[in-house]
């Protein structure tokens, strides 16, 4: 299913196609960097429609796009007028789709082979073992005792694909595997790979959504988390080696669990991350730096401003009716563009906050989310 909205085009700006399950944070970053945007996503919220010169809605199932609908959407775009194609979540389990996209438009993102290699749990485990990085054990056969194990889907995103093994109906699908549960603080690191150099943009604390049917659904994140020197050194070493090993370029992120000072690495996200929205830069912006990584061998010089920012996804805790004309606080984004009914667990919008400290930004964004749902 595809639905298109065409807005008034702007003049004399390079045009970028951005496709993601929710493209709003990338469209915002691209517009701020001086690009016109054609946004393809599953929601086409008010914010994206206001920023992009064209929006195309493509349906998704289990956090992955309808491949044929995506290609049909791309084929409606005059390719000669487009500089390139950038992508966020929605393609990790479909590297073949990226190959077909690249045959149509220049790809300003990691290649299909890089995405497939990164999202292969065996390849990731082998890399960690080779370089002595800790990661929770994986298995493809059911452990004798399922308690303490999770079930994940290769190429899954947003945590919706993760389940407790002892409450899951076996057997597994071909793309599923077991991973031992590991406690710890969920963190991620946004980084830029360009011209052989790696620049760590920032470390984020992440948390899970509460009161949704899915136990590991992404809840939100706050930027500028500070790590102890040894932990930061280990994270830097991981990113540097992974960039070379997996041939990463542009903006990417890595997810890990922090147990005291020990890092347990979970996965690399070889794509644009929604945490791009949590960082501001002086002069050269993050999105411009991402595009530069695919157009030249010179790494952009980034100067990150130190301002903790948080975002929190608001999910429906009950069947929720939202009217298109509803008035929202200024700290809400990803606002529904039409009157809709949201089933339990569906994302409604995103709440944001900025504060002087990581903890204050986290507390404020979660308090605003509670306020919004009362």
C-alpha positions as CSV (number, residue, x, y, z in Angstrom):
1,X,0.0,0.0,0.0
2,X,1.3,3.4,-0.9
3,X,-0.1,6.9,-0.3
4,X,1.5,10.1,-1.6
5,X,1.3,13.7,-0.5
6,X,2.9,16.4,-2.6
7,X,3.8,19.7,-1.0
8,X,5.0,22.9,-2.6
9,X,8.6,22.3,-3.8
10,X,11.4,24.6,-2.8
11,X,13.9,25.8,-5.3
12,X,17.7,25.5,-5.8
13,X,18.3,22.9,-3.2
14,X,19.6,19.4,-3.6
15,X,17.0,16.8,-3.1
16,X,17.5,13.7,-0.8
17,X,15.2,10.7,-0.6
18,X,14.9,9.5,3.1
19,X,13.2,6.2,3.8
20,X,12.6,4.9,7.4
21,X,9.7,3.5,9.4
22,X,9.6,7.0,10.9
23,X,11.6,9.4,8.8
24,X,10.8,12.6,10.8
25,X,14.1,12.9,12.7
26,X,16.2,12.5,9.5
27,X,13.9,14.8,7.5
28,X,14.4,17.4,10.1
29,X,18.2,17.0,10.1
30,X,18.3,17.1,6.3
31,X,16.1,20.2,6.0
32,X,18.3,21.9,8.6
33,X,21.3,21.0,6.6
34,X,19.9,22.7,3.5
35,X,18.3,19.8,1.6
36,X,14.9,19.3,0.1
37,X,13.5,16.0,1.3
38,X,11.3,13.4,-0.2
39,X,10.2,11.3,2.8
40,X,9.1,7.7,2.6
41,X,7.8,6.1,5.7
42,X,5.0,4.2,7.4
43,X,3.3,7.0,9.3
44,X,3.7,10.4,7.4
45,X,3.0,12.4,10.5
46,X,2.2,16.1,10.6
47,X,5.8,17.1,11.3
48,X,7.2,15.3,8.3
49,X,4.5,16.6,6.0
50,X,5.4,20.2,7.1
51,X,9.1,19.7,6.5
52,X,9.3,17.6,3.4
53,X,8.5,18.7,-0.1
54,X,6.9,15.3,-0.8
55,X,5.8,12.5,1.4
56,X,5.0,8.9,0.4
57,X,3.5,6.4,2.8
58,X,4.5,2.8,2.4
59,X,3.0,0.1,4.6
60,X,5.1,-2.2,6.8
61,X,4.7,-5.5,8.6
62,X,6.7,-6.6,11.6
63,X,9.0,-3.5,11.3
64,X,9.9,-4.2,7.7
65,X,8.6,-2.4,4.6
66,X,6.5,-3.9,1.9
67,X,9.4,-4.3,-0.6
68,X,7.4,-4.0,-3.8
69,X,5.5,-1.0,-2.4
70,X,8.8,0.7,-1.5
71,X,10.2,0.1,-5.1
72,X,6.9,1.4,-6.6
73,X,7.2,4.5,-4.4
74,X,10.8,5.1,-5.5
75,X,9.8,4.6,-9.2
76,X,7.4,7.5,-8.9
77,X,10.3,9.9,-8.1
78,X,12.2,11.5,-11.1
79,X,15.6,10.0,-10.4
80,X,17.6,12.5,-12.3
81,X,16.5,15.2,-9.9
82,X,17.6,13.3,-6.8
83,X,21.1,13.5,-5.2
84,X,20.8,10.2,-3.2
85,X,18.9,7.8,-1.0
86,X,19.3,7.7,2.8
87,X,17.7,5.1,5.1
88,X,16.9,4.4,8.7
89,X,15.1,1.5,10.3
90,X,13.0,-0.8,8.1
91,X,15.7,-2.4,5.8
92,X,17.8,-4.4,8.2
93,X,16.2,-7.7,7.3
94,X,15.9,-6.8,3.6
95,X,19.4,-6.2,2.2
96,X,18.1,-7.4,-1.2
97,X,15.7,-4.5,-1.2
98,X,18.6,-2.1,-0.7
99,X,20.3,-3.6,-3.7
100,X,17.3,-2.9,-5.8
101,X,17.1,0.7,-4.5
102,X,20.7,1.2,-5.3
103,X,20.0,0.2,-8.9
104,X,17.7,3.2,-9.1
105,X,19.2,5.9,-6.9
106,X,22.7,6.5,-5.5
107,X,22.8,5.0,-2.0
108,X,24.0,7.4,0.8
109,X,24.2,4.6,3.3
110,X,25.9,1.3,3.9
111,X,25.8,-1.3,1.1
112,X,23.4,-4.2,1.2
113,X,26.3,-6.6,1.9
114,X,27.5,-4.5,4.9
115,X,24.0,-4.4,6.3
116,X,23.6,-8.2,5.8
117,X,27.0,-8.9,7.4
118,X,26.3,-6.6,10.4
119,X,22.9,-8.1,11.1
120,X,24.1,-11.7,10.9
121,X,24.2,-12.8,14.5
122,X,26.9,-15.4,13.8
123,X,29.1,-12.9,12.0
124,X,28.6,-10.4,14.9
125,X,29.5,-13.0,17.5
126,X,32.5,-14.1,15.6
127,X,33.8,-10.5,15.4
128,X,33.3,-10.0,19.2
129,X,35.1,-13.3,19.9
130,X,37.9,-12.5,17.6
131,X,38.6,-9.1,19.3
132,X,37.7,-10.2,22.9
133,X,34.6,-8.1,23.3
134,X,31.9,-9.5,25.6
135,X,28.5,-10.3,24.3
136,X,25.6,-12.4,25.6
137,X,25.8,-16.0,24.2
138,X,23.7,-16.9,21.2
139,X,22.3,-20.3,20.2
140,X,20.3,-21.7,17.3
141,X,19.1,-24.8,19.1
142,X,16.8,-24.6,22.1
143,X,18.7,-24.6,25.4
144,X,17.8,-27.4,27.9
145,X,16.4,-24.7,30.2
146,X,14.7,-21.8,28.5
147,X,14.6,-19.6,31.6
148,X,17.2,-16.8,31.3
149,X,17.1,-16.9,27.5
150,X,15.6,-14.5,24.9
151,X,14.4,-15.1,21.4
152,X,15.4,-12.5,18.8
153,X,14.9,-12.0,15.0
154,X,17.9,-11.2,12.8
155,X,17.4,-7.8,11.3
156,X,14.8,-6.8,13.9
157,X,14.7,-3.2,15.2
158,X,13.1,-1.3,18.0
159,X,13.0,-4.3,20.4
160,X,9.5,-5.4,19.2
161,X,11.0,-8.7,17.9
162,X,12.5,-9.7,21.3
163,X,10.6,-12.2,23.6
164,X,11.3,-14.2,26.6
165,X,12.1,-17.8,25.5
166,X,10.3,-19.5,28.3
167,X,7.0,-18.0,27.2
168,X,7.3,-18.4,23.5
169,X,5.8,-21.1,21.3
170,X,8.6,-23.1,19.6
171,X,9.9,-23.9,17.0
172,X,11.6,-20.7,15.8
173,X,11.3,-19.1,12.4
174,X,14.4,-19.4,10.2
175,X,15.5,-15.8,11.0
176,X,15.1,-16.3,14.8
177,X,17.7,-17.3,17.4
178,X,18.3,-17.6,21.1
179,X,20.4,-15.1,23.2
180,X,21.1,-15.4,26.9
181,X,19.5,-12.6,28.9
182,X,22.1,-10.1,30.3
183,X,21.3,-7.4,32.9
184,X,22.6,-3.9,32.7
185,X,21.9,-0.3,31.6
186,X,21.0,-0.1,27.9
187,X,23.2,2.3,26.1
188,X,23.9,3.2,22.5
189,X,26.6,5.2,20.7
190,X,26.1,7.3,17.6
191,X,29.2,7.6,15.5
192,X,30.3,8.8,12.1
193,X,32.6,6.8,9.8
194,X,34.1,8.9,7.0
195,X,37.3,8.7,4.9
196,X,38.8,6.1,7.2
197,X,38.2,8.1,10.3
198,X,35.7,7.5,13.1
199,X,34.1,10.2,15.1
200,X,32.1,9.3,18.2
201,X,29.1,11.7,18.3
202,X,27.8,10.7,21.7
203,X,26.7,8.0,24.1
204,X,23.0,7.6,25.0
205,X,21.2,5.9,27.9
206,X,18.2,4.0,26.6
207,X,15.2,2.6,28.3
208,X,12.3,0.2,27.5
209,X,8.6,1.2,27.1
210,X,6.3,0.2,30.0
211,X,2.8,-1.0,29.9
212,X,3.0,-2.4,26.4
213,X,2.4,-6.0,25.3
214,X,6.0,-6.3,24.1
215,X,8.6,-6.6,27.0
216,X,11.6,-5.1,25.1
217,X,10.0,-2.4,23.0
218,X,12.1,0.8,22.7
219,X,11.0,3.5,25.1
220,X,13.4,6.3,24.6
221,X,16.9,7.7,25.1
222,X,18.8,10.6,26.5
223,X,22.1,12.0,25.0
224,X,25.5,12.9,26.4
225,X,25.8,10.0,28.9
226,X,29.2,10.1,30.4
227,X,31.2,6.8,30.8
228,X,34.2,6.0,32.9
229,X,37.5,6.3,31.1
230,X,38.1,2.5,30.7
231,X,34.6,1.9,29.5
232,X,34.8,4.7,27.0
233,X,38.1,3.3,25.8
234,X,36.6,-0.1,25.2
235,X,33.6,1.4,23.4
236,X,35.9,3.4,21.2
237,X,38.0,0.4,20.4
238,X,34.9,-1.6,19.4
239,X,33.6,1.1,17.1
240,X,37.0,1.6,15.4
241,X,37.5,-2.1,14.8
242,X,33.9,-2.7,13.7
243,X,34.0,0.2,11.2
244,X,37.0,-1.5,9.5
245,X,35.7,-5.0,9.8
246,X,32.2,-4.4,8.5
247,X,33.2,-1.5,6.1
248,X,30.8,1.0,7.7
249,X,30.3,4.5,6.4
250,X,28.3,7.5,7.4
251,X,26.2,7.7,10.6
252,X,25.7,4.4,12.5
253,X,25.1,3.3,16.0
254,X,26.0,0.4,18.3
255,X,23.8,-1.0,21.1
256,X,25.3,-2.5,24.3
257,X,24.5,-3.2,27.9
258,X,26.6,-1.6,30.7
259,X,26.9,-3.9,33.8
260,X,28.9,-1.8,36.3
261,X,31.9,-1.0,34.1
262,X,31.6,-4.0,31.8
263,X,30.2,-3.6,28.3
264,X,28.2,-6.4,26.6
265,X,27.7,-5.7,23.0
266,X,24.4,-6.5,21.4
267,X,24.4,-5.2,17.8
268,X,25.4,-2.6,15.2
269,X,22.8,-0.6,13.5
270,X,24.3,0.1,10.1
271,X,22.0,3.0,9.3
272,X,20.8,6.3,10.4
273,X,19.7,6.3,14.1
274,X,16.8,8.2,15.6
275,X,19.3,9.5,18.2
276,X,20.5,11.9,15.5
277,X,17.7,14.1,16.9
278,X,19.4,14.3,20.3
279,X,22.5,16.1,19.1
280,X,23.2,19.5,17.8
281,X,26.4,20.7,16.2
282,X,28.2,23.9,15.4
283,X,28.7,24.7,11.7
284,X,28.7,21.3,9.9
285,X,25.5,19.3,10.8
286,X,25.3,15.6,11.4
287,X,23.2,14.9,8.3
288,X,25.5,16.9,6.1
289,X,28.4,15.0,7.5
290,X,26.6,11.7,6.7
291,X,26.1,12.8,3.1
292,X,29.8,14.0,2.8
293,X,31.0,10.5,3.9
294,X,29.6,9.1,0.6
295,X,30.8,12.0,-1.6
296,X,34.4,12.5,-0.5
297,X,37.3,10.9,1.3
298,X,37.5,13.8,3.7
299,X,36.0,13.4,7.2
300,X,33.8,16.3,8.3
301,X,35.0,18.1,11.4
302,X,32.2,17.9,13.9
303,X,31.8,20.1,17.0
304,X,29.1,18.7,19.1
305,X,27.3,21.1,21.5
306,X,26.9,19.7,25.0
307,X,23.2,19.9,25.7
308,X,21.5,16.8,27.0
309,X,18.3,16.0,25.1
310,X,15.8,13.2,25.5
311,X,13.0,11.6,23.5
312,X,10.4,9.2,24.7
313,X,7.9,7.2,22.5
314,X,4.3,7.4,23.7
315,X,2.5,4.1,23.1
316,X,-1.2,3.5,23.5
317,X,-1.8,1.9,26.9
318,X,-5.5,1.3,25.9
319,X,-7.5,1.7,22.7
320,X,-6.9,5.4,22.1
321,X,-8.8,7.8,19.7
322,X,-6.8,10.8,18.4
323,X,-8.5,13.6,16.4
324,X,-6.5,15.3,13.6
325,X,-7.4,18.8,14.9
326,X,-6.1,18.0,18.5
327,X,-3.8,20.6,19.9
328,X,-0.5,19.3,21.2
329,X,2.2,20.8,23.5
330,X,5.2,22.2,21.7
331,X,7.4,19.4,23.1
332,X,5.5,16.7,21.1
333,X,6.7,15.5,17.7
334,X,5.6,12.7,15.3
335,X,2.1,14.0,15.6
336,X,-0.6,11.9,13.8
337,X,-1.7,13.6,10.6
338,X,-5.2,12.1,10.5
339,X,-7.8,11.1,13.0
340,X,-6.9,7.6,14.1
341,X,-7.6,4.8,16.5
342,X,-4.5,3.3,18.2
343,X,-4.6,-0.2,19.5
344,X,-2.7,-1.1,22.7
345,X,1.0,-1.0,22.1
346,X,0.9,1.2,19.0
347,X,3.1,4.3,18.9
348,X,1.1,7.6,19.0
349,X,3.8,10.3,19.2
350,X,7.2,11.2,20.6
351,X,7.9,13.6,23.6
352,X,11.1,15.5,23.8
353,X,13.0,17.5,26.5
354,X,16.2,19.5,26.9
355,X,17.8,20.1,30.3
356,X,21.2,21.0,31.9
357,X,21.9,17.4,32.9
358,X,21.3,13.9,31.6
359,X,19.2,12.9,34.6
360,X,17.1,16.1,34.4
361,X,16.4,15.6,30.7
362,X,15.4,12.0,31.3
363,X,13.1,12.8,34.2
364,X,11.5,15.7,32.4
365,X,10.7,13.7,29.2
366,X,9.3,10.8,31.2
367,X,7.2,13.2,33.3
368,X,5.9,14.8,30.1
369,X,5.0,11.4,28.7
370,X,3.0,10.6,31.8
371,X,1.3,14.0,31.6
372,X,0.3,13.3,28.0
373,X,-1.3,10.0,28.7
374,X,-3.3,10.9,31.8
